[in-house]
Amino acid sequence: MAHEHSASSVHGSMTGFGADRAPHYDAQAAISLAGVQAAYELGVSALTARLDGQDAASLLFVGLGTGAELLPYTRFNVPGWRFTGVEPSEAMLAVARERLAAEGLGSRTHLHAGELRTLPSGPPFDGAQLMGVLHHVDGEEARIELLREVTRRLKPGAPLVLGCRVGMDPELTNVELRRLRAYGIPQEKLDRMRQHLAAMQPIESDAALFAMFAQAGLVAPRPLFVSLQYKVFLARFEP
């Protein structure tokens, strides 16, 4: 799970996604998002359920980060499936490359350094996933354009799993930050996080997210996972 910051910038240049953090990203994500491993596994469960019975499938992962979201596939008995991971940060990709090779997924995964719009055209994908990406894109128009860029690369009827922050409830933000404090995050860093969250342009509600889905041809969204203000949905592309 990683992030694209905007339609015109790559997160490799963002603070927190370079070589200084990439080796520790997953340990930090496990603290930042309660249940992150369950979110990954449910994403795999949803895509394999929608594509059940396909001996071969090609899946697109936008903002692959360190590759952690692919690891559950080793338990789902889909040896003929192939994966394409798009990730702007070279440092994150380096971790992903080593991890996926160690788990036996390296030969089945094509890693592309850059934003999705730089991925060369090819046959349409059978499904896609965006975990922790959309809320880092600035503005509704750019978010819709990213979703459209994904769906332009999908087969009709293809499933999409998307996880992002939805809403900005001060009480739930307090819960989130209090949990992080219990894990030893210093107050100074928590204060900076609160300021960052306050400045972030939130996706206001499920309804606002679903309206963006509709403009990209994504229909029938269903909730898969909720952890405070982070939600994962399963939708379907119908052009």
Legacy VTK file of the C-alpha trace (Angstrom):
# vtk DataFile Version 3.0
C-alpha trace
ASCII
DATASET POLYDATA
POINTS 239 float
0.000 0.000 0.000
1.494 3.268 -1.101
0.452 6.557 -2.557
0.376 8.836 -5.561
0.280 12.444 -4.414
-1.259 14.224 -7.377
-1.873 13.836 -11.066
1.374 15.633 -11.844
3.820 14.503 -9.171
5.304 11.258 -8.026
5.479 10.277 -4.420
9.078 9.220 -4.682
9.873 12.869 -4.052
7.458 13.107 -1.121
8.734 13.068 2.420
8.327 9.591 3.850
8.495 7.450 0.709
12.220 7.411 0.015
15.095 5.156 0.991
15.036 6.428 4.584
11.579 4.965 5.198
10.945 2.215 2.662
12.580 -0.619 4.702
10.410 0.296 7.717
7.207 1.213 5.881
5.258 -1.976 6.580
6.022 -2.001 10.306
4.871 1.613 10.496
1.759 0.883 8.405
0.769 -1.875 10.822
0.659 0.759 13.568
-0.895 3.528 11.481
-3.735 1.359 10.165
-5.239 -1.141 12.566
-5.915 -4.371 10.682
-3.875 -3.569 7.588
-3.056 -7.240 6.968
-6.757 -8.082 7.063
-7.387 -5.333 4.518
-4.800 -6.880 2.191
-6.213 -10.372 2.615
-9.779 -9.227 2.032
-8.694 -7.461 -1.139
-7.209 -10.722 -2.408
-10.296 -12.623 -1.256
-12.579 -10.266 -3.180
-10.618 -10.376 -6.434
-10.179 -14.148 -6.353
-13.887 -14.611 -5.557
-14.952 -12.410 -8.496
-12.539 -14.195 -10.850
-12.980 -17.677 -9.361
-12.364 -20.430 -11.857
-10.002 -18.445 -14.084
-6.775 -20.375 -14.455
-5.073 -17.293 -15.866
-5.735 -13.672 -14.923
-3.822 -10.402 -15.083
-4.230 -7.904 -12.255
-3.132 -4.274 -11.973
-1.949 -2.815 -8.646
-1.623 0.969 -8.490
0.663 2.307 -5.756
2.057 -1.160 -4.979
4.520 0.191 -2.432
6.540 -2.583 -0.824
4.425 -5.334 -2.372
2.822 -6.420 0.904
-0.674 -6.449 -0.592
0.353 -9.222 -3.013
1.610 -11.646 -0.377
-1.777 -13.259 0.427
-1.900 -14.635 -3.133
0.556 -17.341 -2.035
-2.336 -18.906 -0.040
-5.067 -18.641 -2.692
-3.902 -21.277 -5.213
-3.857 -19.135 -8.353
-0.460 -20.074 -9.841
-1.449 -18.958 -13.344
-2.249 -15.384 -12.325
0.083 -12.538 -13.199
0.464 -9.148 -11.549
1.560 -5.684 -12.662
2.587 -3.305 -9.890
2.858 0.426 -10.569
4.846 2.445 -8.037
6.521 5.883 -8.315
9.076 5.359 -5.527
12.186 3.439 -6.588
13.017 2.830 -2.932
9.648 1.179 -2.293
10.003 -0.878 -5.475
13.398 -2.131 -4.323
11.781 -3.525 -1.168
8.919 -5.002 -3.220
11.286 -6.667 -5.680
13.250 -8.396 -2.929
10.152 -9.412 -0.967
8.220 -10.792 -3.939
11.237 -12.804 -5.089
11.583 -14.315 -1.619
7.890 -15.291 -1.585
7.977 -16.882 -5.037
5.942 -14.107 -6.657
8.765 -12.272 -8.402
8.560 -14.185 -11.671
4.803 -13.549 -11.826
5.004 -9.801 -11.160
5.974 -7.001 -13.518
7.061 -3.892 -11.611
6.776 -0.492 -13.290
8.514 2.559 -11.822
6.353 5.633 -12.335
2.777 6.817 -12.192
0.002 4.843 -13.830
-0.198 7.191 -16.814
3.381 6.179 -17.739
2.586 2.460 -17.888
2.746 1.364 -21.558
-0.541 0.266 -23.089
-1.211 -3.449 -23.287
-4.005 -6.006 -23.108
-6.746 -4.999 -20.654
-6.504 -6.324 -17.113
-8.949 -8.740 -15.506
-9.003 -6.726 -12.269
-7.261 -3.977 -10.331
-6.519 -2.683 -6.850
-5.696 0.742 -5.371
-4.845 0.630 -1.675
-4.076 3.882 0.121
-3.786 5.954 -3.050
-6.893 8.000 -3.829
-6.968 10.204 -0.716
-3.434 11.426 -1.534
-4.560 12.779 -4.912
-5.406 16.483 -4.733
-8.943 17.394 -5.719
-11.994 15.622 -7.051
-11.167 16.196 -10.723
-7.736 14.575 -10.393
-9.200 11.709 -8.370
-11.778 11.004 -11.061
-9.083 11.155 -13.723
-7.013 8.569 -11.834
-10.036 6.278 -11.567
-10.673 6.731 -15.292
-7.029 5.947 -16.024
-7.507 2.685 -14.145
-10.771 1.747 -15.837
-9.348 2.552 -19.289
-7.043 -0.397 -18.651
-9.727 -2.873 -17.493
-11.908 -5.408 -19.257
-15.677 -4.780 -19.047
-16.982 -6.407 -15.886
-13.563 -6.390 -14.195
-13.527 -6.039 -10.393
-11.760 -3.188 -8.624
-10.715 -3.123 -4.965
-10.089 0.363 -3.607
-8.994 1.387 -0.112
-8.793 5.011 1.047
-9.603 7.427 3.828
-13.220 8.598 3.785
-14.534 11.435 5.949
-12.919 13.652 8.559
-14.616 13.007 11.877
-12.735 14.820 14.695
-13.743 12.218 17.263
-12.466 9.334 15.134
-9.289 11.307 14.446
-8.804 11.570 18.213
-9.270 7.797 18.508
-6.683 7.255 15.768
-4.102 9.555 17.329
-4.681 8.212 20.842
-3.996 4.695 19.578
-0.773 5.855 17.957
0.276 7.491 21.216
-0.175 4.135 22.950
2.275 2.663 20.421
4.916 5.175 21.455
4.517 7.827 18.769
5.777 11.061 20.390
3.350 13.925 20.939
5.297 16.251 18.644
4.827 13.840 15.739
1.158 13.351 16.615
0.653 17.126 16.498
2.210 17.211 13.022
-0.038 14.355 11.937
-3.108 16.197 13.179
-2.064 19.272 11.197
-1.474 17.138 8.105
-4.870 15.478 8.393
-6.545 18.860 8.882
-4.929 20.137 5.689
-5.811 17.061 3.647
-8.762 17.414 1.286
-10.898 14.498 2.459
-13.224 12.383 0.409
-16.232 13.604 2.333
-18.411 10.485 2.458
-19.177 7.111 0.942
-21.700 8.879 -1.296
-19.044 11.292 -2.581
-16.697 8.395 -3.315
-19.436 6.442 -5.094
-20.260 9.488 -7.224
-16.633 9.525 -8.378
-16.862 5.796 -9.050
-19.896 6.366 -11.261
-18.048 8.936 -13.377
-15.350 6.337 -14.058
-17.814 3.566 -14.921
-17.485 1.788 -11.572
-20.737 0.315 -10.265
-22.195 -1.722 -7.395
-19.648 -0.787 -4.682
-19.661 -3.027 -1.625
-17.792 -2.537 1.665
-15.060 -5.053 2.462
-13.238 -3.497 5.428
-13.427 -0.520 7.776
-10.790 0.664 10.234
-11.793 4.019 11.717
-11.735 6.373 8.704
-10.044 3.973 6.288
-12.423 1.946 4.119
-12.018 -0.714 1.441
-14.639 -1.277 -1.253
-15.200 -3.756 -4.065
-16.711 -2.361 -7.275
-17.122 -3.472 -10.893
-16.234 -1.721 -14.153
-19.158 -1.373 -16.551
-18.341 0.990 -19.462
LINES 1 240
239 0 1 2 3 4 5 6 7 8 9 10 11 12 13 14 15 16 17 18 19 20 21 22 23 24 25 26 27 28 29 30 31 32 33 34 35 36 37 38 39 40 41 42 43 44 45 46 47 48 49 50 51 52 53 54 55 56 57 58 59 60 61 62 63 64 65 66 67 68 69 70 71 72 73 74 75 76 77 78 79 80 81 82 83 84 85 86 87 88 89 90 91 92 93 94 95 96 97 98 99 100 101 102 103 104 105 106 107 108 109 110 111 112 113 114 115 116 117 118 119 120 121 122 123 124 125 126 127 128 129 130 131 132 133 134 135 136 137 138 139 140 141 142 143 144 145 146 147 148 149 150 151 152 153 154 155 156 157 158 159 160 161 162 163 164 165 166 167 168 169 170 171 172 173 174 175 176 177 178 179 180 181 182 183 184 185 186 187 188 189 190 191 192 193 194 195 196 197 198 199 200 201 202 203 204 205 206 207 208 209 210 211 212 213 214 215 216 217 218 219 220 221 222 223 224 225 226 227 228 229 230 231 232 233 234 235 236 237 238
